[in-house]
Amino acid sequence: MLGVVYMAVAGAPMRYLGINLSALAMGLTMLALLCRIMAAGQRWTDGAIMTMAGALLATALFGSQVDGAARWVSLGGLAIQPSLILLPVMLAAFSPTNP
């Protein structure tokens, strides 16, 4: 969210703010879903992490290219980078819940 605020103060185009807010919303949604899965048990958490890792691999292999990097997915004219959404969720899933 701080990045969106910084971009607004710096005068970034509204399209960029929308893209970043969309990525934030998707990331928070994925985090909420992962928390529900974690409550269901470790087996489901492992499956969710493997699914996200597979999505990242598929994006790297078959994703759209933007400035030479094939890590983007085009959704309705909006290019998103799944790693910016999924990696924080995966890190939260790997972290111990009770240290």
SVG drawing of the C-alpha trace seen along z (x, -y; Angstrom):
<svg xmlns="http://www.w3.org/2000/svg" viewBox="-11 -14 26 48">
<polyline fill="none" stroke="black" stroke-width="0.4" points="0.0,0.0 2.9,-2.3 4.1,-1.8 0.7,-3.0 0.9,-6.1 4.4,-6.8 3.4,-6.4 0.4,-8.8 2.6,-11.4 5.2,-11.0 2.6,-11.6 2.4,-8.2 -0.4,-7.6 -3.7,-6.4 -3.4,-3.2 -0.3,-2.3 -2.1,-3.0 -5.0,-0.8 -2.6,2.0 -0.9,1.9 -4.2,1.7 -5.4,4.7 -2.2,6.7 -2.7,5.7 -6.3,7.0 -5.3,10.2 -2.5,10.8 -4.7,10.2 -7.3,12.5 -4.7,15.2 -3.4,14.7 -6.9,15.0 -7.5,18.2 -4.2,19.6 -5.0,18.9 -8.2,20.8 -6.3,23.7 -3.7,23.6 -6.5,23.9 -7.7,27.1 -4.3,28.7 -0.8,28.9 -1.7,31.3 -3.8,28.7 -1.1,26.0 1.5,28.2 -0.9,28.7 -1.6,24.9 2.1,24.1 2.8,26.7 -0.1,25.3 1.3,21.7 4.8,22.9 3.5,24.6 1.7,21.4 4.9,19.5 6.8,22.1 4.1,22.0 4.2,18.2 8.0,18.3 7.8,20.8 4.6,19.6 3.9,16.0 3.7,12.9 6.9,10.9 7.2,7.4 10.6,5.8 12.2,9.2 10.9,10.9 8.3,13.6 6.8,13.5 3.6,11.7 0.0,12.8 -2.4,10.8 -5.9,10.6 -8.4,8.6 -5.8,6.1 -4.1,5.9 -0.6,7.3 0.1,8.7 3.2,10.4 2.0,13.4 5.3,13.6 4.6,10.3 1.3,11.7 2.2,15.4 5.7,15.2 4.6,13.2 1.8,15.7 4.1,18.6 6.6,17.1 3.8,16.7 2.8,20.3 6.3,21.5 6.7,19.5 6.1,21.4 2.7,20.6 3.9,21.5 7.6,20.8"/>
</svg>
